[in-house]
C-alpha cells in the first residue's frame, strides 16, 4: 500500500499496543490467517502483524505494494506498508455489520505484487454489551377477565437486544397466580424490567397496566334490608311517595338496575294495582289517596334486576304505615232527632237539686290520637248559673236548684271539637224543659235509673271477686230492696206516673237495658208474662229480650 496515506502516529506506536486487541493466529497451509477483536475498539488499535504472521519480508512490503483490497471493508481496516501491521481504521459496530449473526467475520484480502500474492485474512468481531434491551413500546395495557382461572398465560412481546449470546433476551408472559376480583381490585400496574446478562448488565423498563374486565357476578343490593315508610293519609294522587335504592358492584350493563313491584299471592292484591314504580330510579307513586280510617298498614315487595346475562335479582320488603290526619269532624251520636239533626229535648222536674244529671252528649270521631280526642264546651246557654258541662265526658248537670223565677225552657248549644292541629267541630242542641213532677215522665230519670242499675251490677260483680266483703255487701243490697218495696207510693220526680190520658194501649217509647234484661216504661196495667222490678211501684216491666230495634206496643188483656 502507498505510504502517502499512512499517518505518522502509527509509525511511532510501540508494539505493546497490541494488548488492546485479542489476537489469535491460525496457521494454515493456504496462507490464511484469522484475528479476533472486540467491537467498538478505538480507531488506530492494532489488529495483528500480517507480514510477520505470513512470514513476509518487511523490507519488501512497500516495494511490492502490500495492501488490503476487500472493497466492502476498505474503510474498516488499514495496513502499514512499513511493518505489515493491520490497524482499525474506524469504530466497528458488530450489530450493524452482522446484525444478529452468531459469528461475525470480516474477510479481507491482502495483495502483494511482483510477484502477485493473495493472502486471506479473517477478522472476527466479538460482541460487547453495548445495547440495552428494547421493548416495542414503553407503555402497554391488556385486559383480563375476572373469571380467568389461576395459571392462565398471556404472552407479551419480548424485549429485543441487538447484542448476541448472553447479552440478548427471551420471550416472557404474564401468568395469573390466584383468582381475580374486579370489585376488589380493578387494575394492576406492573413495571417489567428487561435486563441482559452482560457485565455490567444493561436494562430497560415497560409499564404494563392490566385492566380486570367485569363479569356479572354480583346481585343488586338494596340500601336497607327492610324499608319502613310512614305516609300521611290523603296523599296527592300520582306524586312520588318514597323510593327504594339498590346498587350493583359490577359495572356497565351488569350494573344497570331496573325496579319492579312483585305482584303475587304474597302481596295484598288490593294494594299493588294502585302502586306504580319508576323502573329507572325506584320512585314509588300511588294512583289514589289513602284513607287512614280504611287502611292503616300494607306491605309489598320490590324486585331489583341488573342488565347482565344472565340477569341477577334481589328483592326487599316495603312496610307502609298510614298516618292519621285530622280529616274527620266529630259526629254527634246523641241527641239525635228523627230527621237526623243533632237536636233533642230533655224534660227535668223542677224539684231537682244541684248536681242532677240532665243528659249526656255523645259524639264520635273516626280519627285517632289527638285528632280523635273530643272536648265539650257550651257555645250557647241561656243561663250560665243553671247548667254545667263536663268538658271531657259531655255530661250536663244542674249547678243549682231551680226556682220559681227560672224560665220553663232553656236552650243549650254544645260545641264538640277534636284536638287536631286544625281542629274540626260539630254542635248539638239540647232544649231543657222544666216540668212539674206530676206532669210528665222525665227521660233523664230513666237514664238515672238505668245508670243506677248498671252501677249496681258492676259493683255486684266486683264484690264477688273481693271475697271477704261480698256477703256483707249482698246483704246490704237485699235490705235496700226490701225497704224500697215497703215504701208507700208517693208522687216524686224519681218515680214514674200513669199518664192522665191513658187509653188502654201501652206503647212505650223509652227503653233501657241492664245486664241480660231490657226495661221499658208502661202504665199501671201489665201484660201477661211480664215481671215487676222490685222498687218500681209497678211502673216498670221486664220483658224477654227480643233485640227489637223498633218500639213495642203491648195490648192490655
C-alpha positions as CSV (number, residue, x, y, z in Angstrom):
1,X,0.0,0.0,0.0
2,X,1.1,3.5,-0.7
3,X,2.8,5.1,2.3
4,X,1.3,8.6,1.4
5,X,-1.9,7.8,3.2
6,X,-0.2,6.5,6.3
7,X,-0.4,8.5,9.5
8,X,2.9,9.3,11.3
9,X,1.5,8.4,14.7
10,X,1.0,4.9,13.6
11,X,4.7,4.6,12.8
12,X,5.6,5.7,16.3
13,X,3.1,3.3,18.1
14,X,5.0,0.8,20.2
15,X,4.5,-2.9,19.8
16,X,2.9,-3.1,23.2
17,X,-0.2,-1.5,21.8
18,X,-1.2,-5.0,20.6
19,X,-2.5,-5.6,24.2
20,X,-5.6,-3.8,23.2
21,X,-6.7,-6.4,20.8
22,X,-7.2,-10.1,21.3
23,X,-5.3,-11.8,18.6
24,X,-5.5,-15.4,17.6
25,X,-3.4,-16.8,14.8
26,X,-4.4,-19.9,12.9
27,X,-1.5,-21.2,10.8
28,X,-2.8,-22.8,7.7
29,X,-1.1,-24.1,4.6
30,X,-3.3,-22.0,2.5
31,X,-1.8,-18.8,3.9
32,X,-5.0,-17.7,5.6
33,X,-4.8,-16.1,9.0
34,X,-7.6,-15.1,11.5
35,X,-7.7,-12.3,14.1
36,X,-10.3,-11.6,16.7
37,X,-11.2,-8.1,18.1
38,X,-13.9,-6.6,20.2
39,X,-16.4,-4.3,18.6
40,X,-16.3,-0.6,19.4
41,X,-12.5,-0.6,20.0
42,X,-10.8,2.7,19.3
43,X,-9.7,3.9,15.9
44,X,-5.9,3.1,15.4
45,X,-5.9,-0.1,17.5
46,X,-3.6,-2.7,16.0
47,X,-5.3,-5.9,15.0
48,X,-2.2,-8.0,14.1
49,X,1.1,-8.1,12.1
50,X,0.1,-9.7,8.9
51,X,3.7,-9.7,7.5
52,X,5.1,-11.4,10.5
53,X,2.3,-13.9,10.7
54,X,2.6,-14.7,7.0
55,X,6.4,-14.7,7.1
56,X,6.7,-11.9,4.6
57,X,9.8,-9.7,4.3
58,X,9.0,-6.4,5.9
59,X,11.6,-4.6,3.7
60,X,9.8,-5.7,0.5
61,X,6.3,-4.7,1.6
62,X,6.4,-1.2,0.3
63,X,8.2,-2.1,-2.9
64,X,5.6,-4.9,-3.5
65,X,2.7,-2.5,-2.8
66,X,1.3,-4.5,0.1
67,X,-2.4,-3.6,0.6
68,X,-5.9,-4.6,1.6
69,X,-8.2,-4.9,-1.4
70,X,-11.6,-6.0,0.1
71,X,-14.0,-3.5,-1.3
72,X,-16.7,-3.9,1.3
73,X,-14.5,-3.3,4.2
74,X,-11.9,-0.9,2.8
75,X,-12.7,1.7,5.4
76,X,-12.7,-0.6,8.4
77,X,-9.1,-1.6,8.4
78,X,-5.7,-0.2,7.3
79,X,-2.4,-2.0,6.8
80,X,1.0,-0.3,7.4
81,X,3.4,-1.0,4.4
82,X,6.4,-0.3,6.6
83,X,5.8,-3.0,9.2
84,X,2.8,-5.0,7.9
85,X,0.6,-4.3,10.9
86,X,-3.2,-4.3,10.4
87,X,-5.0,-1.4,12.2
88,X,-8.6,-0.5,12.9
89,X,-9.4,2.5,10.7
90,X,-12.8,3.4,12.3
91,X,-15.2,2.2,15.0
92,X,-16.8,-1.1,14.3
93,X,-20.4,-1.8,15.4
94,X,-20.9,-5.5,15.3
95,X,-24.8,-5.2,15.2
96,X,-24.6,-3.0,12.1
97,X,-22.2,-5.3,10.2
98,X,-23.5,-8.7,11.1
99,X,-27.0,-7.9,12.6
100,X,-27.8,-10.9,14.9
101,X,-25.4,-13.5,13.4
102,X,-23.9,-15.7,16.0
103,X,-20.4,-15.3,14.5
104,X,-19.4,-12.0,12.9
105,X,-16.5,-12.4,10.5
106,X,-14.9,-9.8,8.2
107,X,-13.0,-11.4,5.4
108,X,-10.1,-9.3,4.0
109,X,-7.7,-9.9,1.0
110,X,-4.1,-8.7,1.3
111,X,-2.2,-8.4,-2.0
112,X,1.5,-8.2,-2.9
113,X,2.8,-7.6,-6.4
114,X,5.9,-8.6,-8.2
115,X,5.1,-11.5,-7.9
116,X,1.4,-11.4,-7.2
117,X,0.5,-13.0,-3.9
118,X,-3.0,-13.0,-2.3
119,X,-3.5,-13.9,1.3
120,X,-6.8,-14.1,3.1
121,X,-7.3,-12.5,6.5
122,X,-10.4,-13.1,8.6
123,X,-11.2,-10.7,11.4
124,X,-13.8,-11.9,13.9
125,X,-15.6,-9.1,15.6
126,X,-16.5,-10.1,19.2
127,X,-19.7,-8.8,20.8
128,X,-19.6,-6.4,23.8
129,X,-22.7,-5.5,25.8
130,X,-23.2,-2.1,24.3
131,X,-27.0,-2.2,23.8
132,X,-29.9,-2.2,26.3
133,X,-32.9,-4.5,25.7
134,X,-35.7,-2.6,23.9
135,X,-39.4,-3.1,24.3
136,X,-41.7,-2.4,21.2
137,X,-43.5,0.2,23.4
138,X,-42.9,1.9,26.6
139,X,-46.4,1.5,28.0
140,X,-48.8,-1.3,27.4
141,X,-52.4,-2.1,28.5
142,X,-54.1,-5.5,28.4
143,X,-57.5,-6.7,29.7
144,X,-58.0,-9.9,31.6
145,X,-61.5,-11.2,32.6
146,X,-62.1,-11.6,36.3
147,X,-63.4,-15.1,35.6
148,X,-59.9,-16.2,34.4
149,X,-58.7,-19.2,36.3
150,X,-55.3,-19.3,38.0
151,X,-52.5,-20.4,35.7
152,X,-53.7,-18.6,32.6
153,X,-50.8,-17.2,30.5
154,X,-50.9,-14.0,28.5
155,X,-48.0,-13.7,26.1
156,X,-46.2,-10.4,25.8
157,X,-43.9,-9.0,23.1
158,X,-40.3,-9.7,24.1
159,X,-37.8,-7.0,24.6
160,X,-35.2,-7.1,21.8
161,X,-31.5,-6.8,22.5
162,X,-29.3,-6.2,19.4
163,X,-26.4,-7.8,21.2
164,X,-26.0,-11.6,20.8
165,X,-25.4,-14.5,23.1
166,X,-25.9,-13.9,26.8
167,X,-26.4,-10.3,26.0
168,X,-29.8,-10.9,24.4
169,X,-33.2,-11.5,25.9
170,X,-36.0,-14.2,25.7
171,X,-39.8,-14.2,25.3
172,X,-42.0,-13.8,28.5
173,X,-45.6,-13.9,29.6
174,X,-48.0,-12.7,32.4
175,X,-49.3,-15.7,34.4
176,X,-52.3,-15.4,36.8
177,X,-51.5,-16.9,40.2
178,X,-54.9,-16.5,42.0
179,X,-58.5,-15.7,41.2
180,X,-59.2,-12.1,40.1
181,X,-62.0,-9.9,41.6
182,X,-62.6,-6.7,39.7
183,X,-64.8,-5.4,42.5
184,X,-61.8,-5.6,44.9
185,X,-59.1,-4.5,42.5
186,X,-60.0,-3.4,39.0
187,X,-56.4,-2.5,37.9
188,X,-52.9,-3.7,38.3
189,X,-49.9,-1.6,37.4
190,X,-46.7,-3.5,36.7
191,X,-43.2,-2.4,35.9
192,X,-41.4,-5.0,33.8
193,X,-37.6,-4.7,33.7
194,X,-35.7,-6.4,30.9
195,X,-32.1,-7.0,31.8
196,X,-29.4,-8.7,29.8
197,X,-26.6,-10.9,31.2
198,X,-23.8,-8.7,30.2
199,X,-21.1,-7.3,32.5
200,X,-22.2,-4.8,33.5
201,X,-25.8,-5.7,32.7
202,X,-28.0,-3.3,30.7
203,X,-31.7,-3.0,31.2
204,X,-34.9,-1.1,30.1
205,X,-38.4,-0.9,31.6
206,X,-42.0,-1.4,30.4
207,X,-45.1,-0.1,32.3
208,X,-47.8,-2.7,32.0
209,X,-51.4,-1.9,33.0
210,X,-53.7,-4.9,33.5
211,X,-57.4,-4.0,33.5
212,X,-59.6,-6.6,35.0
213,X,-62.8,-6.8,32.9
214,X,-66.1,-7.3,34.6
215,X,-68.4,-10.3,34.6
216,X,-71.9,-10.4,36.1
217,X,-71.1,-12.0,39.4
218,X,-72.8,-9.6,41.9
219,X,-76.5,-9.3,42.7
220,X,-78.1,-5.8,43.2
221,X,-78.0,-4.8,46.9
222,X,-80.7,-2.6,48.4
223,X,-79.6,0.1,50.7
224,X,-81.7,-1.4,53.5
225,X,-82.7,-5.0,54.4
226,X,-86.2,-3.8,55.2
227,X,-87.9,-0.5,54.2
228,X,-90.4,1.1,56.5
229,X,-92.2,4.3,55.5
230,X,-94.7,6.5,57.3
231,X,-97.2,8.2,54.9
232,X,-99.8,10.8,55.8
233,X,-103.2,9.9,54.6
234,X,-104.9,12.0,51.9
235,X,-101.7,12.0,49.8
236,X,-101.9,13.6,46.4
237,X,-102.5,11.1,43.6
238,X,-99.6,10.4,41.2
239,X,-96.9,12.2,43.3
240,X,-93.8,10.4,44.5
241,X,-94.4,8.9,47.9
242,X,-90.9,7.4,48.6
243,X,-88.2,5.5,46.8
244,X,-86.1,2.4,47.2
245,X,-82.5,2.3,46.0
246,X,-80.2,-0.6,45.1
247,X,-76.6,-0.7,43.8
248,X,-74.6,-3.3,41.9
249,X,-70.9,-3.7,42.4
250,X,-70.5,-4.7,38.8
251,X,-70.0,-2.1,36.1
252,X,-71.6,-1.2,32.8
253,X,-74.6,-3.1,31.7
254,X,-74.1,-5.6,34.5
255,X,-74.7,-2.8,37.0
256,X,-77.7,-1.2,35.3
257,X,-80.7,-1.8,37.6
258,X,-84.4,-1.9,36.9
259,X,-87.1,-2.0,39.6
260,X,-90.4,-3.9,39.6
261,X,-93.2,-4.4,42.1
262,X,-93.7,-8.1,42.7
263,X,-97.4,-8.9,42.2
264,X,-98.1,-12.3,43.5
265,X,-100.1,-14.1,46.3
266,X,-97.7,-12.8,49.0
267,X,-98.7,-9.2,48.4
268,X,-102.1,-7.6,49.0
269,X,-103.9,-7.9,45.7
270,X,-105.9,-4.8,46.5
271,X,-102.8,-2.6,47.1
272,X,-100.4,-3.5,44.2
273,X,-102.7,-2.3,41.5
274,X,-102.7,1.2,42.9
275,X,-98.9,1.4,43.2
276,X,-96.5,2.3,40.4
277,X,-92.7,2.2,40.5
278,X,-90.3,4.0,38.2
279,X,-88.1,1.2,36.8
280,X,-85.1,3.5,36.4
281,X,-84.8,5.2,39.9
282,X,-87.1,3.2,42.2
283,X,-89.6,6.1,42.9
284,X,-92.9,4.8,44.1
285,X,-96.2,6.5,43.3
286,X,-99.8,5.9,44.4
287,X,-102.5,6.2,41.9
288,X,-105.0,7.1,44.6
289,X,-105.1,8.6,48.0
290,X,-105.0,6.5,51.2
291,X,-107.6,6.8,53.9
292,X,-106.3,6.0,57.4
293,X,-109.8,5.1,58.5
294,X,-110.0,2.4,55.8
295,X,-106.3,1.3,55.6
296,X,-103.7,1.7,58.3
297,X,-100.9,-0.6,57.1
298,X,-99.8,-2.5,54.0
299,X,-96.7,-4.1,52.6
300,X,-95.4,-5.1,49.2
301,X,-92.1,-6.4,47.6
302,X,-89.8,-4.7,45.1
303,X,-87.6,-6.7,42.8
304,X,-84.3,-5.2,41.5
305,X,-82.7,-6.8,38.4
306,X,-79.4,-6.0,36.7
307,X,-78.8,-6.0,33.0
308,X,-76.2,-8.8,32.8
309,X,-76.6,-12.1,31.0
310,X,-77.9,-14.0,32.8
311,X,-79.7,-11.4,35.0
312,X,-79.2,-11.4,38.7
313,X,-82.0,-10.3,41.0
314,X,-82.7,-9.4,44.6
315,X,-85.9,-8.3,46.4
316,X,-86.9,-6.3,49.5
317,X,-90.0,-5.9,51.6
318,X,-91.5,-2.5,52.0
319,X,-93.8,-1.8,55.0
320,X,-96.0,1.3,54.8
321,X,-97.8,2.8,57.8
322,X,-100.6,5.3,57.0
323,X,-100.6,8.2,59.5
324,X,-103.8,9.7,60.6
325,X,-104.7,13.3,59.6
326,X,-107.4,15.3,61.2
327,X,-109.8,14.9,58.3
328,X,-112.9,13.7,60.1
329,X,-115.2,16.1,62.1
330,X,-116.9,14.8,65.2
331,X,-120.2,13.1,64.7
332,X,-123.0,13.6,67.2
333,X,-124.5,10.3,68.4
334,X,-126.8,11.8,71.0
335,X,-129.0,13.8,71.0
336,X,-130.3,12.9,67.5
337,X,-133.7,13.9,66.2
338,X,-135.8,11.8,63.9
339,X,-134.7,13.9,60.9
340,X,-131.1,13.3,61.7
341,X,-130.1,16.6,63.2
342,X,-128.2,16.8,66.4
343,X,-131.1,18.2,68.5
344,X,-133.0,16.8,71.4
345,X,-135.4,17.8,74.2
346,X,-134.8,16.8,77.8
347,X,-137.5,17.1,80.5
348,X,-136.4,17.8,84.0
349,X,-138.5,18.1,87.1
350,X,-138.3,21.5,88.9
351,X,-137.6,19.9,92.2
352,X,-134.2,18.5,91.1
353,X,-131.3,19.7,93.2
354,X,-127.8,20.8,92.2
355,X,-125.7,18.0,90.6
356,X,-128.6,16.4,88.8
357,X,-127.6,14.7,85.5
358,X,-129.8,16.3,82.8
359,X,-128.3,14.5,79.8
360,X,-125.1,13.4,78.2
361,X,-124.0,14.5,74.8
362,X,-122.3,11.6,73.0
363,X,-120.1,12.1,70.0
364,X,-117.6,10.0,67.9
365,X,-114.5,11.0,65.8
366,X,-113.2,8.5,63.3
367,X,-109.6,9.9,63.7
368,X,-107.3,8.6,66.4
369,X,-105.0,10.1,69.0
370,X,-105.3,13.8,69.5
371,X,-107.2,14.0,66.2
372,X,-110.0,11.9,67.8
373,X,-109.8,13.3,71.3
374,X,-113.0,15.3,71.8
375,X,-113.7,18.2,74.1
376,X,-117.1,19.6,75.0
377,X,-118.0,23.2,75.7
378,X,-121.0,25.5,75.8
379,X,-121.4,27.6,72.7
380,X,-124.7,29.0,73.8
381,X,-126.5,28.7,77.2
382,X,-129.5,30.8,78.3
383,X,-128.5,30.8,81.9
384,X,-124.9,30.1,82.9
385,X,-125.8,29.7,86.5
386,X,-128.1,26.7,85.9
387,X,-126.1,24.2,83.9
388,X,-122.6,22.9,83.9
389,X,-120.9,20.8,81.2
390,X,-118.1,18.3,81.8
391,X,-115.6,19.1,79.0
392,X,-114.3,15.5,78.8
393,X,-117.5,13.4,79.1
394,X,-120.2,15.7,77.7
395,X,-122.4,15.3,80.8
396,X,-124.7,18.2,81.5
397,X,-125.7,18.7,85.2
398,X,-127.6,21.3,87.2
399,X,-125.4,23.8,89.1
400,X,-128.2,24.7,91.5
401,X,-131.8,24.0,92.3
402,X,-134.5,25.5,90.1
403,X,-136.5,28.5,91.4
404,X,-140.0,29.7,90.5
405,X,-138.4,32.6,88.5
406,X,-136.4,30.3,86.2
407,X,-137.6,30.1,82.7
408,X,-139.5,26.9,81.8
409,X,-137.4,26.2,78.8
410,X,-133.6,26.5,78.3
411,X,-131.6,26.1,75.1
412,X,-128.1,24.7,75.3
413,X,-125.8,24.6,72.3
414,X,-122.8,22.3,72.9
415,X,-119.7,22.6,70.8
416,X,-117.8,19.3,70.3
417,X,-114.3,19.7,68.8
418,X,-111.3,17.5,68.4
419,X,-107.7,18.2,69.2
420,X,-106.2,18.2,65.8
421,X,-103.7,20.9,64.7
422,X,-106.6,22.4,62.8
423,X,-109.5,21.3,65.0
424,X,-112.8,20.2,63.5
425,X,-116.1,20.5,65.3
426,X,-119.7,19.8,65.4
427,X,-122.6,21.2,67.5
428,X,-125.5,19.7,69.3
429,X,-128.6,21.5,70.6
430,X,-130.4,20.4,73.8
431,X,-133.6,22.0,74.9
432,X,-134.2,21.5,78.6
433,X,-137.9,21.8,79.7
434,X,-138.7,22.3,83.3
435,X,-141.8,20.3,84.2
436,X,-143.7,19.7,87.4
437,X,-143.1,16.2,88.8
438,X,-146.7,15.1,88.3
439,X,-147.0,16.2,84.7
440,X,-144.7,14.0,82.7
441,X,-142.1,11.3,82.8
442,X,-138.6,12.7,82.6
443,X,-136.4,11.0,80.2
444,X,-133.5,12.0,82.4
445,X,-134.9,9.9,85.3
446,X,-135.0,6.9,83.0
447,X,-131.3,7.4,82.3
448,X,-130.6,7.9,86.0
449,X,-132.4,4.6,86.9
450,X,-130.5,2.8,84.0
451,X,-127.2,4.3,85.3
452,X,-128.0,3.2,88.9
453,X,-128.8,-0.3,87.7
454,X,-125.7,-0.6,85.6
455,X,-123.6,0.7,88.5
456,X,-125.2,-1.8,90.9
457,X,-124.4,-4.7,88.6
458,X,-120.8,-3.6,88.1
459,X,-120.5,-3.3,91.9
460,X,-122.1,-6.7,92.4
461,X,-119.6,-8.5,90.1
462,X,-116.7,-6.6,91.6
463,X,-117.7,-7.6,95.1
464,X,-117.9,-11.3,94.2
465,X,-114.1,-11.1,93.4
466,X,-113.3,-9.5,96.7
467,X,-114.4,-12.5,98.7
468,X,-114.4,-11.3,102.3
469,X,-116.7,-8.4,101.9
470,X,-119.1,-9.9,99.3
471,X,-121.6,-11.4,101.8
472,X,-122.0,-8.1,103.7
473,X,-122.5,-6.2,100.5
474,X,-125.1,-8.6,99.2
475,X,-127.0,-8.4,102.5
476,X,-127.0,-4.6,102.2
477,X,-128.4,-4.7,98.7
478,X,-131.2,-7.1,99.9
479,X,-132.1,-4.8,102.7
480,X,-132.2,-1.8,100.4
481,X,-134.6,-3.6,98.0
482,X,-136.9,-4.6,100.9
483,X,-137.0,-1.1,102.2
484,X,-137.8,0.2,98.7
485,X,-140.7,-2.2,98.3
486,X,-142.2,-1.3,101.6
487,X,-142.3,2.4,101.0
488,X,-145.8,3.9,100.3
489,X,-146.5,5.2,96.9
490,X,-145.9,8.9,96.6
491,X,-145.5,11.3,93.8
492,X,-141.9,12.0,93.2
493,X,-139.8,13.1,90.3
494,X,-137.8,9.9,90.8
495,X,-140.9,7.7,90.2
496,X,-142.9,7.2,87.0
497,X,-146.6,8.1,87.0
498,X,-149.5,7.0,84.9
499,X,-150.4,9.4,82.2
500,X,-153.8,11.0,82.6
501,X,-154.8,10.4,79.0
502,X,-154.1,6.7,79.3
503,X,-156.3,5.0,76.6
504,X,-155.6,1.3,77.4
505,X,-152.8,0.8,74.9
506,X,-149.3,0.7,76.3
507,X,-146.9,1.8,73.6
508,X,-143.5,2.6,75.1
509,X,-141.0,5.0,73.5
510,X,-138.2,4.7,76.0
511,X,-136.2,1.5,76.6
512,X,-133.0,0.8,78.5
513,X,-131.0,-2.3,79.4
514,X,-129.4,-3.8,82.5
515,X,-127.4,-7.0,82.0
516,X,-129.4,-9.5,80.1
517,X,-132.8,-7.8,80.8
518,X,-134.4,-5.0,78.9
519,X,-136.7,-2.4,80.6
520,X,-139.5,-0.3,79.4
521,X,-141.9,2.3,80.8
522,X,-145.6,1.3,80.9
523,X,-148.8,2.2,82.7
524,X,-150.3,0.6,85.8
525,X,-151.7,-2.4,84.0
526,X,-149.3,-5.2,83.0
527,X,-149.3,-7.7,80.1
528,X,-149.2,-11.4,80.7
529,X,-145.6,-12.8,81.1
530,X,-144.1,-9.5,82.4
531,X,-142.2,-9.2,85.6
532,X,-142.3,-6.2,88.0
533,X,-138.9,-4.9,89.0
534,X,-138.7,-4.5,92.8
535,X,-138.9,-0.9,93.8
536,X,-140.5,0.3,90.6
537,X,-144.0,0.8,92.1
538,X,-145.5,-1.2,89.3
539,X,-144.4,1.2,86.6
540,X,-141.5,-0.8,85.1
541,X,-141.9,-4.2,83.3
542,X,-139.3,-6.7,82.5
543,X,-139.9,-8.5,79.2
544,X,-137.9,-11.1,77.3
545,X,-135.1,-9.5,75.2
546,X,-136.1,-9.9,71.6
547,X,-133.4,-7.5,70.4
548,X,-136.0,-5.5,68.5
549,X,-135.0,-2.1,67.3
550,X,-138.5,-0.7,66.9
551,X,-140.8,0.4,69.6
552,X,-143.1,-2.3,71.0
553,X,-146.8,-2.0,71.8
554,X,-148.2,-4.3,74.5
555,X,-152.0,-4.7,74.2
556,X,-153.6,-5.0,77.6
557,X,-155.5,-8.1,78.3
